[in-house]
């Protein structure tokens, strides 16, 4: 069984998710299943819209 601590809230999670941008381990509460990013990367990249299954669909405001 894989376990980890969420880098946002510190909560132990049995099924940690890894941010596709920075690799941070986050719990299901903080993982964005649509984009695959943690809240910090979503904010940093200013993601305004995303669709599941493909990072090429992400629209990033620059």
C-alpha angles and dihedrals in degrees: 000000000000116000134175145160120257109244090215104048103008092235116151112243130192093206107037120189123216122220111242091217107044103009094237116159111238136172123245090262091062102033116096103220092192098057101019091231135122118241092259093056093043088055094042093049092041092227108192101175137009140172126211127263102022132064089200087072093061116114111210122192111221 
